[in-house]
Amino acid sequence: MRGTRLRHDVAPSPNFEKRPDNINPDILLLHYTGMESAAIACKRLCDPASKVSCHYLVENDGHIIQMVDEDMRAWHAGASSWRGVTDINTASIGIEIQNIGHNGDYPDFGDAQMEAVIDLCTDIVLRHDIAPENVLGHSDVAPARKTDPGEKFDWQRLWRAGVGHWIAPDVTDSLPDQKDHDVKGLQVLLARYGYGIGISGVYDDRTRSVVEAFQRHFRPARVDGIADASTRSTLARLLATVPQRIAGKG
C-alpha cells in the first residue's frame, strides 16, 4: 500500500476507487471520527456497507493506521467544494483523527495525537506538494453539514510546524447589527479564499454556516456565525498573505 513510512499498521478498507486520470491530490483534508473509540471508527471505515473510508486514521496515542493507498480515491469528503472543485474525494487525501467531537464531550486533541498528525501531514504535503492554503478541515469544504475537526483542533500548532495556513486572529469584537455592513463584500472575500458561497448580498443560512466554518479554523475563540469585526479583519489579513493567483480572484 503506497503511502507514508510513518504508519504503524495497515487496515485495508474496501471503500475506494481509482482517481480519475491519475490525478495527483492537491488538498489535505482533516476530520475527526465523531465516534467513541478508534476501534469503532476503524470498523466502520472498513465496512463495505458504510461506503465511507479515509487514507489514514490517527488514534489518541498517535498510532497511525493506513486504510487506503494514497494513489486511490477514498470516500471521506461527501458533498463538498473548495475553490470551485466539487469532487473533493478525487482531489484530496483524507485523515481521520480519533475524537468523539461535538456530539460527545469534544475533548482536546492530546499532545501525542497532535504530534502524530503534524508528522503525518508534513510528510504528505511534502511528497504531494500541497499548498498551505489547501490544508483544510471537513467543515471548510462542507460548512452546512460538518463541524470537524472543529475549533479545538490546533491549526496554529500545525502551522508553526510548517503545515497549513494561519494568521493570528484579531481580538473578538462583536458587531451588533449585521445588516448595516457589507454582506456582499464579505461573501466575495470568503469565496476568494475558497469557500463555496454565493454572492447574494443576503446574510442567509449558507453565509452563516460558512462564517462559522471560517471561525472554527481561523478565529476559534468564538464560533457563532456572526461576521464581527474580528472575523472580517482576520479574513482580510489572511487573504493578504496568500499568493496573488488566489487573492486576486473574485
Buried (B, 14 or more C-beta within 10 A) or exposed (E): EEBBEBBEEEEEBEBBEEBEEEEEBBBBBBBBBBBEEBEEBBEBBBBEEBEBBBBBBBBBEBBBBBBBBBBBBBBBBEEBBBBEBEBBBBBBBBBBBBBBBBEEEBEEBBEBBBBBBBBBBBBBBEEBEBBBBBBBBBBBBBBBEBBBBBBBBBBBBBBEBEBBBBBEBBEBEEBEEBEEBEBEEBBBBBBBBBBBBEBEBEBBEBBBBBBBBBBBBBBBEBBEBBBBBBBBBBBBBBBEEBEEEBBEEE
